[in-house]
Amino acid sequence: MATVAVIVGAAIVNAIAFTVGNALYDKFGRTDGSEERSRHDKAAEDLQKATTAWNQKRMETLDFINNEVKHKNDARNTFDNVDRALEFYNQTHPDTKISLPYRPVLEDFYKPSPEHNYYETAVATIIGGIAGYAAFKLLH
């Protein structure tokens, strides 16, 4: 009997999550051309460009370190991890400190509007309340 209740409860939660997800997509989805969506898309494109440039710089740094280590006869191994390579290089060559630039994240390009934050908080509160109430009723 408990198994049936768990299956029915999971089906109900799944249906609610699917419905809420569709409602959120309708509100913030790509079909409405809203300012919030266009700002987010522009920020995502800028993030992609910045991440591509960051990855290129990261690979150039890795190649530079591998070449420098080989030229200075410290080539015990070739690095494939930039963080370990930088750590090793900076330990063995304290006269030249090399560091990578800050990795770009979406928050550098996009700040959600207050309306978006309000809806996000409202949905999380409602879903959390419903899930908490259902768990309370199920366990008592």
Backbone hydrogen bonds in HBPLUS format (Angstrom, degrees):
<---DONOR---> <-ACCEPTOR-->    atom                        ^
c    i                          cat <-CA-CA->   ^        H-A-AA   ^      H-
h    n   atom  resd res      DA  || num        DHA   H-A  angle D-A-AA Bond
n    s   type  num  typ     dist DA aas  dist angle  dist       angle   num
A0005-ALA N   A0001-MET O   3.12 MM   4  6.43 156.2  2.17 145.8 152.3     1
A0006-VAL N   A0002-ALA O   2.92 MM   4  6.20 153.0  2.00 147.6 154.6     2
A0007-ILE N   A0003-THR O   2.95 MM   4  6.20 160.0  1.99 149.4 154.7     3
A0008-VAL N   A0004-VAL O   2.87 MM   4  6.08 165.7  1.89 153.5 157.3     4
A0009-GLY N   A0005-ALA O   2.83 MM   4  5.91 159.3  1.87 144.4 151.1     5
A0010-ALA N   A0006-VAL O   2.85 MM   4  5.98 157.0  1.90 146.9 153.2     6
A0011-ALA N   A0007-ILE O   2.96 MM   4  6.15 152.6  2.04 144.5 152.2     7
A0012-ILE N   A0008-VAL O   2.95 MM   4  6.22 152.7  2.03 148.0 155.3     8
A0013-VAL N   A0009-GLY O   2.94 MM   4  6.17 165.3  1.96 151.4 155.3     9
A0014-ASN N   A0010-ALA O   2.86 MM   4  5.98 156.7  1.91 145.2 152.2    10
A0015-ALA N   A0011-ALA O   2.93 MM   4  6.11 156.5  1.99 143.5 149.7    11
A0016-ILE N   A0012-ILE O   2.91 MM   4  6.17 160.2  1.95 152.5 157.8    12
A0017-ALA N   A0013-VAL O   2.87 MM   4  6.04 164.5  1.90 150.9 155.5    13
A0018-PHE N   A0014-ASN O   2.91 MM   4  6.05 158.3  1.96 148.1 154.1    14
A0019-THR N   A0015-ALA O   2.95 MM   4  6.10 160.1  1.99 146.8 152.2    15
A0020-VAL N   A0016-ILE O   2.85 MM   4  6.03 167.4  1.87 156.4 159.9    16
A0021-GLY N   A0017-ALA O   2.85 MM   4  5.90 155.9  1.90 143.5 151.0    17
A0022-ASN N   A0018-PHE O   2.98 MM   4  6.18 156.7  2.03 145.7 151.4    18
A0023-ALA N   A0019-THR O   2.92 MM   4  6.17 153.8  1.99 145.4 153.2    19
A0024-LEU N   A0020-VAL O   2.85 MM   4  6.08 157.5  1.90 151.2 157.1    20
A0025-TYR N   A0021-GLY O   2.90 MM   4  6.11 153.8  1.97 144.3 152.1    21
A0026-ASP N   A0022-ASN O   2.87 MM   4  6.10 152.4  1.94 144.7 152.2    22
A0027-LYS N   A0023-ALA O   2.93 MM   4  6.19 148.4  2.03 142.0 151.0    23
A0028-PHE N   A0024-LEU O   2.73 MM   4  5.87 172.0  1.74 158.8 160.7    24
A0029-GLY N   A0025-TYR O   2.39 MM   4  4.26 112.5  1.82 133.8 140.6    25
A0038-SER N   A0034-SER O   3.00 MM   4  6.29 162.7  2.03 151.8 156.7    26
A0039-ARG N   A0035-GLU O   2.85 MM   4  6.02 156.6  1.90 150.6 157.1    27
A0040-HIS N   A0036-GLU O   2.96 MM   4  6.14 157.3  2.01 145.7 152.1    28
A0041-ASP N   A0037-ARG O   2.85 MM   4  6.07 160.9  1.88 151.0 156.4    29
A0042-LYS N   A0038-SER O   2.96 MM   4  6.06 160.7  2.00 145.5 150.7    30
A0043-ALA N   A0039-ARG O   2.95 MM   4  6.14 156.8  2.00 144.8 151.5    31
A0044-ALA N   A0040-HIS O   2.84 MM   4  6.09 151.7  1.92 148.2 156.5    32
A0045-GLU N   A0041-ASP O   2.95 MM   4  6.22 152.4  2.02 147.1 154.3    33
A0046-ASP N   A0042-LYS O   2.93 MM   4  6.20 159.7  1.97 149.2 154.9    34
A0047-LEU N   A0043-ALA O   2.82 MM   4  6.01 153.5  1.89 146.0 153.8    35
A0048-GLN N   A0044-ALA O   2.96 MM   4  6.16 152.9  2.03 141.6 148.6    36
A0049-LYS N   A0045-GLU O   3.02 MM   4  6.34 158.7  2.07 150.7 155.6    37
A0050-ALA N   A0046-ASP O   2.91 MM   4  6.13 164.4  1.93 150.6 155.2    38
A0051-THR N   A0047-LEU O   2.78 MM   4  5.90 156.8  1.84 150.8 157.6    39
A0052-THR N   A0048-GLN O   2.95 MM   4  6.08 153.6  2.02 144.0 151.1    40
A0053-ALA N   A0049-LYS O   2.99 MM   4  6.27 160.5  2.03 149.1 154.2    41
A0054-TRP N   A0050-ALA O   2.84 MM   4  6.03 153.0  1.91 143.9 152.2    42
A0055-ASN N   A0051-THR O   2.82 MM   4  6.02 160.5  1.86 149.6 154.3    43
A0056-GLN N   A0052-THR O   2.97 MM   4  6.18 153.1  2.04 145.0 152.5    44
A0057-LYS N   A0053-ALA O   2.94 MM   4  6.20 160.2  1.98 148.5 153.5    45
A0058-ARG N   A0054-TRP O   2.85 MM   4  6.07 150.5  1.93 145.6 154.7    46
A0059-MET N   A0055-ASN O   2.92 MM   4  6.18 156.6  1.97 147.9 153.1    47
A0060-GLU N   A0056-GLN O   2.92 MM   4  6.18 158.2  1.97 150.6 157.0    48
A0061-THR N   A0057-LYS O   2.89 MM   4  6.09 152.3  1.97 145.0 152.6    49
A0062-LEU N   A0058-ARG O   2.97 MM   4  6.25 155.8  2.03 146.4 152.9    50
A0063-ASP N   A0059-MET O   2.90 MM   4  6.15 162.8  1.93 151.8 156.1    51
A0064-PHE N   A0060-GLU O   2.87 MM   4  6.04 157.7  1.92 146.0 152.7    52
A0065-ILE N   A0061-THR O   2.91 MM   4  6.12 163.7  1.94 151.9 155.8    53
A0066-ASN N   A0062-LEU O   2.96 MM   4  6.15 167.5  1.98 152.4 155.9    54
A0067-ASN N   A0063-ASP O   2.94 MM   4  6.11 158.9  1.98 148.7 154.6    55
A0068-GLU N   A0064-PHE O   2.85 MM   4  6.04 162.4  1.88 153.1 158.4    56
A0069-VAL N   A0065-ILE O   2.86 MM   4  5.97 162.9  1.89 154.8 159.4    57
A0070-LYS N   A0066-ASN O   3.08 MM   4  6.21 154.1  2.15 140.3 147.2    58
A0071-HIS N   A0067-ASN O   2.89 MM   4  6.11 159.3  1.93 150.8 156.6    59
A0072-LYS N   A0068-GLU O   2.97 MM   4  6.13 145.2  2.09 145.5 154.1    60
A0074-ASP N   A0069-VAL O   2.90 MM   5  5.08 157.5  1.95 167.2 162.8    61
A0073-ASN N   A0070-LYS O   3.18 MM   3  5.16 158.9  2.23 107.7 109.5    62
A0076-ARG N   A0074-ASP O   2.66 MM   2  5.75 131.6  1.89 116.3 100.1    63
A0085-ALA N   A0081-ASN O   2.98 MM   4  6.15 157.9  2.03 150.9 158.1    64
A0086-LEU N   A0082-VAL O   2.78 MM   4  5.96 160.9  1.82 153.5 157.8    65
A0087-GLU N   A0083-ASP O   3.00 MM   4  6.18 161.2  2.04 145.6 151.1    66
A0088-PHE N   A0084-ARG O   2.90 MM   4  6.07 165.5  1.92 150.8 154.6    67
A0089-TYR N   A0085-ALA O   2.85 MM   4  5.97 165.4  1.87 150.6 155.3    68
A0090-ASN N   A0086-LEU O   2.88 MM   4  5.95 166.8  1.89 151.6 155.4    69
A0091-GLN N   A0087-GLU O   3.04 MM   4  6.17 141.2  2.19 140.5 150.7    70
A0092-THR N   A0088-PHE O   2.94 MM   4  6.15 158.8  1.99 152.9 158.4    71
A0093-HIS N   A0089-TYR O   2.82 MM   4  5.76 136.0  2.01 145.9 157.3    72
A0096-THR N   A0093-HIS O   3.28 MM   3  5.99 154.1  2.35 119.1 124.1    73
A0108-ASP N   A0105-VAL O   3.00 MM   3  5.65 156.5  2.06 117.7 124.7    74
A0109-PHE N   A0106-LEU O   2.92 MM   3  5.48 152.4  2.00 116.7 124.6    75
A0110-TYR N   A0106-LEU O   2.95 MM   4  6.00 141.5  2.10 154.2 165.9    76
A0117-ASN N   A0113-SER O   3.03 MM   4  6.40 160.6  2.07 155.1 160.4    77
A0118-TYR N   A0114-PRO O   2.85 MM   4  6.05 152.1  1.93 145.6 153.6    78
A0119-TYR N   A0115-GLU O   2.97 MM   4  6.28 166.2  1.99 155.2 157.1    79
A0120-GLU N   A0116-HIS O   2.92 MM   4  6.08 159.6  1.96 149.5 155.9    80
A0121-THR N   A0117-ASN O   2.91 MM   4  6.03 160.3  1.95 147.7 152.8    81
A0122-ALA N   A0118-TYR O   2.82 MM   4  6.02 159.3  1.87 151.2 157.9    82
A0123-VAL N   A0119-TYR O   2.91 MM   4  6.03 167.0  1.93 151.1 154.1    83
A0124-ALA N   A0120-GLU O   3.04 MM   4  6.19 165.3  2.07 145.6 150.1    84
A0125-THR N   A0121-THR O   2.88 MM   4  6.00 157.3  1.94 148.4 154.9    85
A0126-ILE N   A0122-ALA O   2.91 MM   4  6.08 166.0  1.93 152.7 156.5    86
A0127-ILE N   A0123-VAL O   2.90 MM   4  6.02 173.7  1.90 156.7 158.8    87
A0128-GLY N   A0124-ALA O   2.88 MM   4  5.82 157.0  1.93 140.6 148.2    88
A0129-GLY N   A0125-THR O   2.81 MM   4  5.92 154.5  1.88 145.3 152.7    89
A0130-ILE N   A0126-ILE O   2.92 MM   4  6.13 163.0  1.95 152.9 157.2    90
A0131-ALA N   A0127-ILE O   2.87 MM   4  6.02 165.3  1.89 151.2 155.8    91
A0132-GLY N   A0128-GLY O   2.82 MM   4  5.90 157.9  1.87 144.9 151.8    92
A0133-TYR N   A0129-GLY O   2.86 MM   4  5.98 159.7  1.90 147.1 152.9    93
A0134-ALA N   A0130-ILE O   2.86 MM   4  6.03 162.1  1.90 149.6 155.0    94
A0135-ALA N   A0131-ALA O   2.90 MM   4  6.06 157.4  1.95 146.8 153.0    95
A0136-PHE N   A0132-GLY O   2.89 MM   4  6.04 155.3  1.95 145.0 152.3    96
A0137-LYS N   A0133-TYR O   2.89 MM   4  6.14 167.3  1.91 154.4 157.2    97
A0138-LEU N   A0134-ALA O   2.88 MM   4  5.93 151.2  1.97 143.1 151.8    98
A0139-LEU N   A0135-ALA O   2.95 MM   4  6.03 148.9  2.05 144.6 151.7    99
A0140-HIS N   A0136-PHE O   3.09 MM   4  6.17 124.9  2.40 142.0 154.8   100
